[in-house]
Each structure stands twice: as C-alpha cells, then as structure tokens.
Amino acid sequence: MAILDRPVLGAPDEKTEERLERRWRDAPGIPGFFTTVDHKRIGRRYIYTSFVFFFLAGLAALVMRDQLASSNNNILAPETYNELFTLHGTTMIFLFNTPVLAGFGNFLIPLQIGARDMAFPRLNAFSYWIFLFAGLFLYSSVLVGHIPDGGWFAYVPLTGKQFSPGINIDFWGLGITFVGISTTVGAVNFIVTIFKMRCPGMTFNRMPIYVWSMLVFSFMVIFAVPAVTIAAMLNELDRLFGTAFYVPTAGGSTLLYQHLFWFWGHPEVYILFVPATGMVSMMVSVFSRRRIAGYVWIVTALVAVGFISFGVWVHHMFATGLPPLALAFFSAASLLITIPSGVQFFAWIATIWKGKVQLTVPMLFTVGFLLIFLLGGITGVMVSMLPFDWAVTDTYFIVAHLHYVLNGAVVFPIFGALYFWAPKITGKTLDERLGKISFWVMFVAFNLTFFPMHVLGMMGMPRRVWTYSNGLGWDSMNLLISVSAVFFGIGTGITLLNWVISMRRSKPAPADPWKADTLEWATSSPPPDWNFAETPVVHSRHPLWEGGVAPVLVHAGPESDDAVRSMGVEGGLEKTSPITSGRDTRASEVLEVPQETAVPLAVAFGVAVFFVGLLINASVVGVLGVAFFVVALLRWVWRTDVDRT
Amino acid sequence: MSVMSPAAGGSFAQPTTKPTYSTAWWGMVTLIGTESMVFVILLGSYFFLRASAPHWPLGGIKPPELRLSTPFSFVLWGSSVPVFFAESSIRRDSQRGLRAGLMLSAVMGAAFLAYTRYDFNALTFGWRDNAYGSIVYTIVGLHALHVFIGLCMNVIVQIKAWQGKFSAARHTTVEVFGLYWHFVDVVWIFVFASLFLSEALR
C-alpha cells in the first residue's frame, strides 16, 4: 500500500478561489458570528463551549475532593456538597461529553464524507444555540444560589415537591429537557447527512469507522433521549402542576422514574462510548500505519452495542427489589455486551500488533485508553454479577467503575482526538512535548485517583457522603485520591495551556500532517468555507492511502442534470452541495446551502424564554416565549423551499 | 492540481436513475422515530402504573366512554384518506385535488380536536386527582397537541397550495406533511386501543 504524495484537493486557482469566497464567506465580525450556518464554525463552537463546562465541572470535583481529603472535614456544608456532585455529574454528561462529541461530529462528518455542509445547516446552528442556552439556563442556578441538589440522576421521591420544595430541581428537570432538544435535533441532522450527503463512491462499507460510530450514536440518541425527557417532564408536571405520577399515595410509582431514567441512562453510556471508540479506531489505524483490522467486525460490533444497550438498563436497579427473574435476565444481557466490546478491543490490538506504531500524542492517549478501558470493562463484568453488585452498589467501587469508563474510556479518546484533529480544526499543530507531559500526568494521576476508589468501595465507603469518621482506615487513601485529583486537573490544564500557546506560536499545519487516510486530510488545514472545490470520488475505505482521491470534474453543459453539475467545476462555484442517493451514492439532488441567518438563534431564544417562563412559573413569560418561537419558526418555514425535483 | 481524466468520476458522474427520498423526507422520518418513542414510553408508563395499581382506573373513576370517542376516532383516522388523495393528486399535477384533499383533512382534524376539547370538559376527574388522571390527561393532551401542530402544518401547506407553489415535479413539502399527518393518526390507534378500548372491554 503506497501512501501517495498528492496535491491538496480543493485548492483551486486564485480567480476561482475569489469567486468561491464571495459565495461562501460569512459576514465579518459580530453579525457573522450570530448568523453563521457553517458546520465547521458551529463544530468549533460546540467543542470550545463544552470544554468550558468540562473545566467548570472539573473544578467542582476538585472542591469535593478537598472536602474528602481528610475525615470529619467541614470545608463544605453537606448541602453544598450535594449541589457540587449534582452539578459535576450533570455537567459532565449533558454539557460536556454529549455536546463535545456532537461538536467533533459536526466538524468532521461533512469533511469525512466529502460534503460541503450538513444536510440541514440552519438546524445545525439552532442545535448549538439551544445547547448554549440550556447550559446557561442550568448554570444560572449558581448565580441565583439554587443549585440542583438531587444528584445527576435526580431520583424521586427526594426530588419531588415534598422533599425538594425549592426551584433547584426545576433547574435540573427543565434544563435536561432543554438540552435534550439540542441533542435530538443534532442526531436527526447527523443521520440525514450521513445517509444523503456522502460523496460518490463512499458506499456504506467504505465509510470511515468514525462516521459509522456517529451514525450509531445518532440512532441511539433519537430512541433513548425521549425517555429521560419524559422522566424529567413527568416530575416537573408533578412539581409545577400537582399531578401524581411519582406520588405513591395517589397511585403513582417512584420506581417508574428509575425505569424511565435508566432506559435512557444506560444507552447514554454507550452514546458517549461509541463515538469515542470511533475516534480510537481512526487513530489506531493512522498511527499503526495500516488499515484497521476487522473493519466489518468493528462496524458490526458498534451496531450490536447500539441494540444491546437498550436491553440492560435494569442493572442500575439491582438493589430496588425487582423480581429475581428480571434481575437474572438483565444480568445476562449485561454480560452479552462484553462480546461486541471485546471484538473491538481485539481488532485494535491486532491493528497495533501488525502495524508500525508511531507513539505520537494522539496515539499515547489511545494506548492509555486501551489500558483504562480494559480495567473499566473488567469491573463492568464484575458489577453485572448480581451478588457482587449487591455487595458494592452505592459504594466507591461504582464511582471507580464509572470514572474508568466515562472519564478514562471517553475523555482520553477525546483528548487524543483534540491532538489528532487540532491541525484540521484550527490550522495549527499542538506541541508534542507539552502533549506528552500532559498525557503522562493525566494517565498516572488518573489511575492514582480512581484505582484506590475500588479498594475504598470494597472497604465499604459509600458514595455521595460529604464526610466520614476517622479510624475507618479510609484517611490515607482519600488523601492520596485528593492529591492525585489535583494532578489530574493539572494534566488537563497542560493541554489547555498547550492549546493556547500552540495557537499563537505554531507554524501553520500542512493539509495532512499525520499522513492519514480519510477525506478531511485531503483539503487544507483549516478547510476553506466550501470544504472541497470539487466533489471528491473515493474508491476505497482509505482514499488517501489507496489510489488517492479524484475530483468528479464534470464539465457539464447547461442541459445536463443539476445534481451532476453541482459536483463539478462550474457547479462547484455555487453555494451548493450535492445530495446523493442513499446506497449507491449517485448524484440525485442539489442542496442549496442557506445563506447566513439569525433565524435559528431567534427560534432558540424563543425556546429559552419559554423555559424561563416555566421555571419562574410566570405564564406571561411562557406565552411570550412561545409567541416569539412561532413567529421566528414561521419565518424559517417560509424561507425554506424544499420543493425541488 | 492534478487533473484526472473525467473518467475518474466514472459511473458516478451519471445521476441516479432510481427514485430517492429527499433529505426533508429523511428528516421527517427520523423526527417521527423519536416522536414515536415519546408515545411508546408514555404508553409504557401507563401500563406500568396500571400493572402496579390494585384496581384500575384508580379511585373509582369510570373508564372512558366509547359512544362518542369511537366515531370521532374514525373521523381522525379517516382524515388520512383525503391526505392520500391530496398526495396522489399533486403527483398527477391536479391542483384542485390537492387543495380539496388538504381542506377536507383539515376540517376532519379540527372536528377531532373540537371533540377532544369537549371530552376534556366532560370528564369527571382532573389530572391532579391521582396517577390515572395524570397519565390519561398527559397522553391524550400530548396527542391533541400533535393534532394541533398537524393542523398548523396543514394551513401552511394549504397557503402554498393555493399560491400554486406545487407541481407534479415539486411537492416534497406535501409528502413530508403527509408523513406527519399519518403518523399522528397511527399514534391514535395505539392511544385509543390502550386508554379507551382496553378499559371499556374489560
């Protein structure tokens, strides 16, 4: 397999570039900032915004560790401790992990499939604004001093009106529903983009594994998110309007809440994990300098994980007193999921084994991920066993397990992806030396932080306690954890520092700094607004390694088909992107990429006002929000003309 | 840039000959996917509450009546027929058929909505009374909201239809609207069967 030296696709001559720029460039400055529909700008925003939340949530964790560093500590009041762990968990799941993955998807998917934008560019802008407003909504609770304090899972009856009369929980319930809109809309956009915008030749079995993982992510989102939305909304109906869904004295059921919550909650774990493994598959292949081993096996495993993850939610409820038959079923189903996960794991090992490994920073994070995920997977098998789970449930063992899978096996690939795709996202390569320091500090500190938690859990230290007595033998280990946690924070901070420094100092990155295989590396770094001047054609799973990428280069006359014309030289000058037929990727339609518009922002603003109205229980504000929403939406609908062909 | 021969595009430079679904169609289908899940989960919650209750409906509430709900259900399901008619008309480029179909379906949808409103008034229990009241009001109310949204979409499509914006070649909006309308009708089959029929026939 020859890795070809090749020209950059999409670097047209100056005159053409000028014409393209006139068509595609956003308005400069502030208006352009609020009106852009460019998937790359939106993707960057998603990533940067979610990292702000990442550092906030990390800070919350460090404050908690400060409290737990020694026994009988009282730096924090117990109420504050509850608020912090609720904020930490909620932020990490809803405002960091999910949106940062959506951000990478936004940036990368159109580039990897050879398209010029998402299928619904304005909807894409809308989903970002909703995410931002939902984040601000949730964090405004900090400003008004009513931070949610019912845990990131917000179980009833604790979070019902009777035991949590304040608006703390309303911030959570409404905020979760709010951010769910963004996730769902984003997933719809990903699915349609992946189905309809792939360039010629990119059949399903040539799609990069990362794109596959985002497809699975999206399908899981649209089927899982309604469950958490309903779980939270029914509680809000109980709280705001006095219904009785979770009120046992009026025939309601508190167990129903747990079923609804975990029916989303378990798939959510894989919603986060699947795209992370997609990133890992890309990086493992590039830095082992060879094709990924078992492409079909990995893709099948991803899809299988997507299905199986919907049948295991009760393993979060082993201690709720359900019938033994149900428990046995869900225990077995939980074991089943180790099979596709194992298949992926062996495929990565085989790729590394047969390849020539380059230990770059992204690859270091990938290898670190493999080790951590192995441990997280093993403890996962352990807690799927009923007797073992009963022994350790609600102890620090579970905290250790969930951080090995959600922090180790998701955040490490995300950091790897930052280093891997930074040249494409920003046009600057991150510093390798600082990157290596960051990785080693993070990796060592991660294990020193979370491994002892297994032991503490076995010794009986319960979760969610704000302090503990001395003489239990927990002191020294807790101190070690707290100190290591600070170092873990420093490790992530080094990457932030690296980012800031490299953006100022690094030389511009070449189009393909890693000599990688997929289409995003065929255009300049960062890509121009139009991604590709002419639509590429691919002939293999690794277009830049095998045979290279050819533009379609259609010199079509005016009488030829619009869709075909849009792929080629003249058609490519317009602000359009070709739409292809789902399976055989032939030209079928033309997507007119919309001009910049503030309408998505206006619609999102209407939604935000509506949620604020619900929160403060002021119907005037709610009605105003809906009115604003409807007017803006009508304007959107009126300007949309989908009736081509 | 290296210019490969036009043949590099090969057969891909030919447009597809098979009919394909538009992005708008796929968008609506995925939206319907997630919306279906909303109703699946709510109906699941209904049966969960019902299974864990000592008797059902709770609190000695009379099960919902069928005398009026049945005919009006048929009005709602029947409203899909004029939508089918509207879709097939525009495929034949018949503007009159399109407009008539949309108009009739809107009237039928509105009649169903008026019935729901009347039915809510006639109920002898509120949604605060107990979990039964809560779940019934929520499911029926949410479905009514969907009918209302369908009606709003109907009005928008009609305005465009009366402006003559659609043709045999260009009518994706009509198709996508039709999908949503049929979806709302299909959901009512499950809601009606669960909340009305299964209780009355017990």
Chai-1 contact restraints between the chains, C-beta under 6 A:
chainA,res_idxA,chainB,res_idxB,connection_type,confidence,min_distance_angstrom,max_distance_angstrom,comment,restraint_id
A,P7,B,M1,contact,1.0,0.0,6.0,A-B,restraint_1
A,P7,B,S2,contact,1.0,0.0,6.0,A-B,restraint_2
A,A119,B,T23,contact,1.0,0.0,6.0,A-B,restraint_3
A,T184,B,T34,contact,1.0,0.0,6.0,A-B,restraint_4
A,V188,B,G27,contact,1.0,0.0,6.0,A-B,restraint_5
A,V188,B,T30,contact,1.0,0.0,6.0,A-B,restraint_6
A,V188,B,L31,contact,1.0,0.0,6.0,A-B,restraint_7
A,I191,B,T30,contact,1.0,0.0,6.0,A-B,restraint_8
A,V192,B,T23,contact,1.0,0.0,6.0,A-B,restraint_9
A,V192,B,W26,contact,1.0,0.0,6.0,A-B,restraint_10
A,V192,B,G27,contact,1.0,0.0,6.0,A-B,restraint_11
A,F195,B,W26,contact,1.0,0.0,6.0,A-B,restraint_12
A,K196,B,T23,contact,1.0,0.0,6.0,A-B,restraint_13
A,P200,B,F12,contact,1.0,0.0,6.0,A-B,restraint_14
A,I222,B,T30,contact,1.0,0.0,6.0,A-B,restraint_15
A,I222,B,G33,contact,1.0,0.0,6.0,A-B,restraint_16
A,I222,B,T34,contact,1.0,0.0,6.0,A-B,restraint_17
A,F223,B,M37,contact,1.0,0.0,6.0,A-B,restraint_18
A,P226,B,T34,contact,1.0,0.0,6.0,A-B,restraint_19
A,P226,B,M37,contact,1.0,0.0,6.0,A-B,restraint_20
A,P226,B,V38,contact,1.0,0.0,6.0,A-B,restraint_21
A,P226,B,I41,contact,1.0,0.0,6.0,A-B,restraint_22
A,A227,B,I41,contact,1.0,0.0,6.0,A-B,restraint_23
A,I230,B,I41,contact,1.0,0.0,6.0,A-B,restraint_24
A,G242,B,R128,contact,1.0,0.0,6.0,A-B,restraint_25
A,T243,B,W127,contact,1.0,0.0,6.0,A-B,restraint_26
A,T243,B,S134,contact,1.0,0.0,6.0,A-B,restraint_27
A,A244,B,N130,contact,1.0,0.0,6.0,A-B,restraint_28
A,A244,B,A131,contact,1.0,0.0,6.0,A-B,restraint_29
A,A244,B,S134,contact,1.0,0.0,6.0,A-B,restraint_30
A,F245,B,A131,contact,1.0,0.0,6.0,A-B,restraint_31
A,F245,B,S134,contact,1.0,0.0,6.0,A-B,restraint_32
A,A250,B,N130,contact,1.0,0.0,6.0,A-B,restraint_33
A,A250,B,A131,contact,1.0,0.0,6.0,A-B,restraint_34
A,G251,B,A53,contact,1.0,0.0,6.0,A-B,restraint_35
A,G251,B,L58,contact,1.0,0.0,6.0,A-B,restraint_36
A,G251,B,N130,contact,1.0,0.0,6.0,A-B,restraint_37
A,G251,B,A131,contact,1.0,0.0,6.0,A-B,restraint_38
A,G252,B,A131,contact,1.0,0.0,6.0,A-B,restraint_39
A,S253,B,L49,contact,1.0,0.0,6.0,A-B,restraint_40
A,S253,B,S52,contact,1.0,0.0,6.0,A-B,restraint_41
A,L256,B,S45,contact,1.0,0.0,6.0,A-B,restraint_42
A,L256,B,F48,contact,1.0,0.0,6.0,A-B,restraint_43
A,V537,B,G9,contact,1.0,0.0,6.0,A-B,restraint_44
A,V537,B,F12,contact,1.0,0.0,6.0,A-B,restraint_45
A,A550,B,M4,contact,1.0,0.0,6.0,A-B,restraint_46
A,A550,B,A8,contact,1.0,0.0,6.0,A-B,restraint_47
A,V552,B,G9,contact,1.0,0.0,6.0,A-B,restraint_48
A,V552,B,A13,contact,1.0,0.0,6.0,A-B,restraint_49
A,L553,B,P6,contact,1.0,0.0,6.0,A-B,restraint_50
A,V554,B,A13,contact,1.0,0.0,6.0,A-B,restraint_51
A,D561,B,P15,contact,1.0,0.0,6.0,A-B,restraint_52
A,A563,B,P15,contact,1.0,0.0,6.0,A-B,restraint_53
A,V564,B,A13,contact,1.0,0.0,6.0,A-B,restraint_54
A,V564,B,P15,contact,1.0,0.0,6.0,A-B,restraint_55
A,S581,B,T16,contact,1.0,0.0,6.0,A-B,restraint_56
A,S581,B,T20,contact,1.0,0.0,6.0,A-B,restraint_57
A,R586,B,T16,contact,1.0,0.0,6.0,A-B,restraint_58
A,A587,B,P15,contact,1.0,0.0,6.0,A-B,restraint_59
A,S588,B,T16,contact,1.0,0.0,6.0,A-B,restraint_60
A,S588,B,T20,contact,1.0,0.0,6.0,A-B,restraint_61
A,V642,B,A24,contact,1.0,0.0,6.0,A-B,restraint_62
A,V642,B,T172,contact,1.0,0.0,6.0,A-B,restraint_63
A,D643,B,R170,contact,1.0,0.0,6.0,A-B,restraint_64
A,D643,B,H171,contact,1.0,0.0,6.0,A-B,restraint_65
A,D643,B,T172,contact,1.0,0.0,6.0,A-B,restraint_66
A,D643,B,T173,contact,1.0,0.0,6.0,A-B,restraint_67
